[in-house]
Amino acid sequence: MGENAREVSGSLVWAKLWKLKIPNKIRVFGWRTCLDIQPTHVNLARWKILADDRCGVCLQAKESGYHVLWECGLAQDIWAGCSSRLQKGTSSYEDMLQLVEHMQQRQTDEELELFWAHLTVSDTCVLVQKWHPPSGSFYKLNFDATVFSDTCSTRFGAIIRNNLGEVMVAMSAKGLGVMDSEEAEVLACQRALEFAVDAGFEELVIEGDNSTVINSIASLRALQSRLGNIYGDIRLLAAGSKSRYARSIDKDIFSMEESPPPAIEALYLDSLSLNE
């Protein structure tokens, strides 16, 4: 997109943004995001504040505003929980300005207001996360999934920790392509529970970052969906293990009583929060 075209596009975006019925702080957030002046790792590295510009969540792609709010696996999980017309599609864009321009062309004002609200939630969830230890004799099982549309594949990860935050077991595995992030997260949960049962853990608190999946596991309605057989299998595994629900890898990796290499940084940050 040429400079003149971008100026015209930006003017249209600002005009629409300022007319929406949203709080001023969201308008400012949107303005800063489209101008690409948020303190992302890419910008912090360009400003010589950070040396590493990778995403602090997936540790793979560069952490631009577009990646944090739209591309990253955690952002995909958040978008999976919104209305179908706002859910993340397969289209890719050059940056946030192009994405917002596209959204303004196809959404009503009410939908755009929801769109900006979801973007703000996505940004907050990516930047602020805190792990809470399980109580008593329970262990906490955390799982997650990432979708790689360019290779039509997924990656699953799971880790089990005690109430001191110590790693009991961990796994990382490669999966096939899926239709959307919900399917990826459901398969990740199923794989993680199978792994936990095989490892001999019975008293578990299961936590994932996709609230839609966690809530659906406890819902009978989910059994009638296209993923019903997987949800059913998860419920059986969870019942057998006395579980409770809280909210680049080329081969499977299993770790016993040690931190898996892809998760060392995240585990370190979690351990800091336990000491606060």
N, C-alpha and C positions, 0 to 999 in steps of 0.2 A: 504494500500500500504506500503510495507516494505521500510526501509531506503535506501537499495541499489537500489531498483526500482525507488524510488523518485529521487535519485541522477542522474540516467540515464535519467529519464524523464526531470529533470531540465536542464541537459546539452543540450538535444535536443531543449527544449524551448528557452534557451538562444541563441543557434546557429541560429535558425530560426528568432528570434526577432531581432538580430543584422543585419540580411541580408535584412530585409524589408525596403522599401523606405518610412520611416516615420521620423519625426523630432527627434533629440536626446532626447528632453525632454519627448517624448512619450515612447521612449525606456527605459529611466530611470524610468518613471512611471510604465511601465510594469514589469520591473525587481523588483522594490520595492513591487509592488502588489503581484507578484507571491511568493516573499520571505516572504510575510505577515509582512512587517515592515512599512506599512502606519499608520498614526495616527488615526486609527479607535477607536471607543469607547471601543471595546474589548481590544485593545492594550493599550490604555490610562488607562483603569481600571487595567490591568495587571501591568502597570508601576507605579501604585499608584498615577496617576494624576487625574483620575475621579473615582467617586464612582459608577456611573451608567453606565453599558455597553450596555444599550438598544439603538436601532436605534433612532436617533433624528427626523426621518421623520414619521415612522409608530408607534413608541413607543411600539413595541411589541417584535420583535425578537432582538437577540444580534447583534450589529452593527459590524460584521466582514467585511473584504474587499469583500468577496464573496456575503454577503447579500447586501451591499451598491450597488455593481455594477451589480448584477444579480438577486437577489431574491426580493428586496424591490419593492413595488408597483410603486414608482416613476421611478425606473430603468426599470421596465416592460413597462411603458408608453413610455420611450425613445426607447427601443428596438422595440416597435410596429411600430415606424415610419421608420424603416430601411428596406432594401430589405428582401424578404421572406427567403432567405438562411441564413441570419444572425439573423433572429428574434428568440427571446427566445423560446425554446421548453419546453417540460415537464420534461426533464431529470434533475436530481439533481446530484451534485458533492460534493466531500469532501471539496474542497477548490478551489481557483483561479488557482493554478498550474494544477490541474486535468482538470478544464474547458478549460484552454488555450491549454493543450496538445490535448484534444479532438477536439478543433477547428482547430488546425494545421493539424490534420489528415484528415479533411473533407473539408477544404477551400483552395482556390487558394491564391497565394500571394496577389493579388489585394483585395480579400475579407478579408484577414487577416489584411491588412492595414486599411480597413474600420472598421473592428471589433475593433481594438485598438483605432481608432478615436472615435467610439461610446462609448467605455469604458471611455475614457477621458471626454467626454461630460457628461456621466452619473455621474461620480464622481463630476464634477463641479456643476451640477444641484442639486445634493443631498446636497452638502456642502454650496452652496451659493444661497440663494433665498431671494428676497425682494418683499414685497407686496406694490403695489402702489394704493393710494386711488382713488376713482372715482371723476369726476369733476362735479361741479354744484349740481343739485338736484338729480343726479343719485345715485343709490346704487350699490355696487359690490357684485355679487353672485359668490363665489368660491365653486367648487365641486371637489370631488375626489372619487376614488374607489380603493379597494384593493382586490386582488384575493387570496383565501385560497384553494390551490389545494388539501391539505390533507383532507379537509372537504367538498370539492366541493361546496363552498359557496363564496359569495362576501360581502363586506361591503361598503355602500355608505355614504358619508358625504357631507354636504352643510352648508354654513354660509353666511349670508348677513350682510354687514357692510356699514355704511355711510362714508362720506368723512373725518370724524375724526377718523375712525377706530373703531367706537363703534359698538358693536354687536346688530343688530336688532332682528334677529331670527336665529336659527340654528337647524339642524336635523342630525340624524345619524340612519341608517337603515340597516337591514340585507337583502341580496338578495340570489338568487339561483346561481347555478354554471353556468359558461359561457365558451365559446370556447376559448377566448383570451382576452387580456387586452383592445383592442379596444371596444369589445362588453360591457365589464364592464364599461368603461368610458362613452359610449353612453347611457347606461341604467342609470348611475349615473346622467348624464346631464338631461335626461328626468325626472327622479325622482325629481331632484333639482328644475327644472323649474315648475313642477306641484306644488311643495311645495311653491315656491315663489308666484305663481299666487293665490293659495289658501290663502296665508297670506296677499294678497292685494297689492303686490309690482308690479308696472307697469314700471317704468323707471329703467332699470337694465343694468349694464355692466357684462357680463358673462365671467368668466375666469376659464380655466381648464389647467392642466399641460400636456395634450396630444395634441400637435399641429396638429396631423393627424385628430383627432376628430373635433377640432375647425374649421379647414380649410374645412373639409368635410361637416359640417353643412351648410356652405354657397355655396356648390357646388351641381349643379343639378345632376352630375354624381353619387353622393352618394345615390341618391334616387333609383338608379337601382342596388345597391349592396344588399347583403343578409340582411343588417341592414337598408335597405331603408325605411321600414315602420316606424322605430324608428326615423330615421333622419327626415322624413316627419313630424312626430308628434312634434318633437323639433322645427322645423321651424314654424309650426303653433302656438305653444305656445310662441315662441320668438316674432313673429309678433304681437300677441295679447298683449304682455307685453312691447312693444317698447324696445326690448332688443338690445344691441350691444355686439359684441364678442371681447374680448381681448385674449389674449392667455389662543380589542375583545369586540364586542358589540353583545349581545344576543337578544336585543329588540330595537325597534325604540325609539329614544330619540329626543324630541322637546324642544327647549329652546327659550324663549321670552325675549329679551333685557338682556341676560346674556351669559356668555361664557360657551359653553358645556364642561364638564369635560375632554373629550379626547383631546380637542384642546387648553387648557389653556396655555401650554408652547409655542406652535406655535404662539398664539395670543400675548403673551408677547413679543416674539422676533419681531413680526411685529410692535408692538407699539414702540419699541426701534428704529426701522428703520425710523419711521415717524418723530422722533425728531432729526435725524441726520442733 
